[in-house]
């Protein structure tokens, strides 16, 4: 990754934080949609590190081979997370967490999931934006009033979002920048993508133990031929999205 986008914003020296977020799980028929954000607080960096720039700041991630999660094997993604002190089975949503390791003290991350029931209420597009927004705010670990005060004192930050459509309502907090194919262009988005994907894949493997009829461990809830065949045979489960084609027909029929 060339860091061109990060360098441009870092050189402006007016942003109080840098965040990158992504989501996974928009297409599946079952399970939650998951958002993840990674945030850098430059004020926690040593001064000489800040002077050297983004190449030095992001070096711990680049050394591990961080890149587009879709282009990396599962083995490589897990290896990267282990190198960051993260065990996938211990990842938990709804918490601000820190990476472990030298040079990572200024970075935090958070994962959020939106349930199938909530997806059915608000639609998958809004649920995806909600997952990203919640994970982003969680990495700052501040309530609304404290966040306003932080921005007032330190200035807004930058939030890089994968894709065309970023969450709304964040303009007073951050300069929100959508980046198409951002998980292959922005390191912070790439790490968030890896976190979200591995967390969701692990979750779906656990669901497979509860609902073995669907083969969730193999296809992670996506609309494969095998998944459709299982639905025809046994019908949907509680973790299926009732408003999705291939599932909603069961509820319309009965």
C-alpha positions, 0 to 999 in steps of 0.5 A, spaced: 500 500 500 502 506 498 499 511 503 498 516 498 491 518 501 494 518 509 500 522 507 496 528 504 491 528 510 497 527 515 501 533 512 496 538 513 497 537 521 490 540 523 486 533 524 486 530 531 485 523 529 485 519 523 480 513 523 478 508 517 472 503 517 469 498 513 463 493 514 462 486 512 456 481 511 451 485 507 450 480 502 448 474 506 441 471 508 443 470 515 447 473 521 449 480 523 452 485 519 459 487 522 462 494 522 469 495 524 473 501 525 481 503 527 483 510 530 489 513 530 490 518 536 497 522 534 497 526 540 499 519 543 505 518 539 512 520 540 514 527 537 520 524 533 515 518 530 510 524 528 515 528 525 517 522 521 510 521 518 505 516 516 510 511 513 513 510 520 507 510 524 503 505 520 510 501 519 507 495 524 501 494 520 505 494 513 510 489 516 505 484 517 502 485 510 496 488 511 492 489 505 485 488 502 482 483 506 478 480 500 485 479 497 488 475 503 487 468 505 484 466 512 491 464 514 494 470 512 488 475 516 489 471 522 496 471 522 496 479 521 491 479 527 496 475 531 501 479 530 497 485 533 496 481 539 489 479 537 486 472 538 479 472 533 476 467 538 476 473 544 474 479 539 468 482 542 463 487 539 461 494 543 468 495 546 474 500 545 480 495 545 487 497 544 492 493 539 498 490 543 505 491 541 511 496 540 509 502 536 501 501 536 500 505 543 496 510 539 491 505 535 484 503 538 479 499 534 472 497 535 467 492 532 459 492 532 454 488 529 447 489 527 442 483 528 438 480 523 432 483 527 435 490 526 437 489 519 429 487 517 427 493 521 431 498 518 434 495 511 441 492 510 444 499 507 442 503 513 444 497 518 451 497 514 452 505 516 449 504 523 455 498 524 460 503 521 458 509 525 457 505 532 464 502 531 467 509 529 464 513 535 466 507 540 474 508 538 473 515 541 470 512 547 467 519 549 459 520 550 456 526 546 458 532 550 465 529 551 466 528 544 464 535 542 468 538 547 474 534 545 473 536 538 472 543 540 479 543 543 483 539 539 479 540 532 476 535 528 479 528 525 478 524 519 474 518 518 476 514 511 470 510 509 470 504 504 465 505 499 461 510 496 456 511 502 459 514 509 455 514 515 451 521 516 451 526 522 459 526 523 461 532 519 461 536 526 466 531 528 470 529 522 472 530 515 468 524 512 472 521 506 469 515 502 474 511 498 472 506 493 476 500 494 478 503 500 481 496 503 486 496 498 488 503 498 488 506 506 491 502 511 486 503 517 480 501 512 484 495 511 485 493 518 478 494 520 476 490 514 480 484 516 477 485 523 470 485 521 471 479 516 475 475 521 470 476 527 464 475 523 467 469 520 468 466 527 461 468 529 458 464 523 462 458 525 459 458 532 452 459 529 453 453 524 454 449 531 447 451 533 444 451 526 448 445 523 442 444 517 445 450 513 452 449 512 454 456 515 461 454 517 462 454 509 458 459 506 458 464 512 450 465 510 451 467 503 446 465 498 449 459 495 446 454 492 447 449 498 444 454 502 438 455 498 437 448 498 437 447 506 432 453 506 427 449 502 428 443 506 428 445 513 426 453 512 429 459 515 432 459 522 432 465 527 438 468 525 436 469 518 434 475 515 426 475 514 426 481 508 431 478 504 429 474 497 430 467 499 428 467 506 422 472 506 418 467 501 417 463 507 414 468 511 409 471 505 407 464 504 405 462 511 
